[in-house]
Each structure stands twice: as C-alpha cells, then as structure tokens.
Amino acid sequence: MAVRRIVANLSVDRIDAAKAFYGDVLGMDVAMDLGWITTFAADGSMTPQISVMTEGGSGTPVPDVSIEVDDLPDVHRKMQAAGFNIEYGPATEPWGVTRFYVRDPFGRLVNILVHR
C-alpha cells in the first residue's frame, strides 16, 4: 500500500470566494466541482506530503496550509491587488525559503512560499 494523494479539506461557506482566492489569484485549476465540493489542483509532480508543526518558524504561528509557487513576487502583488492582507513577510528564512502569510477568505492562515 502507498499513499497516492493528500487533500486538505477546508470547510467553507462560500465556494465563490474560494474560487477567487485559490483559482483566480493563485492560478489553481478546478479539478472537480460538484457544487458542494470544489477541488483545486496544481502541478502534480510533487509526492504526497503532510507536515506536523509545533510552530510556524521564525516565531510565527502554524499556518493552516502551505502553498509553494513559482513566482512569489507575482503572487504577492496579486494578493495585495485583490485586497488580501499580508500578515507576515515576505521574509527570506534561514531554512531556504522565501515566504509570506496571508489569510484566505475564510480566515485560514496560508503560507505562500518559494524555495531558493
């Protein structure tokens, strides 16, 4: 037996707001939409991962989800232009990532990062 996929399931009250944040701003594709569940997908080349944390690093809180992107400055600009409040960063961290924290429309803390 092998794990093939890990999916973060977020309880939301407005799927349209999720489509704006995860689809429009982050550019993720809708892989499935049944009305009551919408699954967004990105590049599938990474193996399944799950992180457990006692803190978020650099004195930050543990984020609800981490999303790696290919162009952090572009995503940062898009988040600001869409009116999302950046809560931390951008910061270049000693473990090899540059990242920022932003809240999605449902109040979840999202860690947007790029590996250096």
Secondary structure, 3 states (H helix, E strand, C coil): CCCCCCCCCCCCCCHHHHHHHHHHHCCCEEEEECCCCEEEECCCCCCCCCCCCCCCCCCCCCCCEEEECCCHHHHHHHHHHCCCCEEEEEEECCCCEEEEEEECCCCCEEEEEEEC
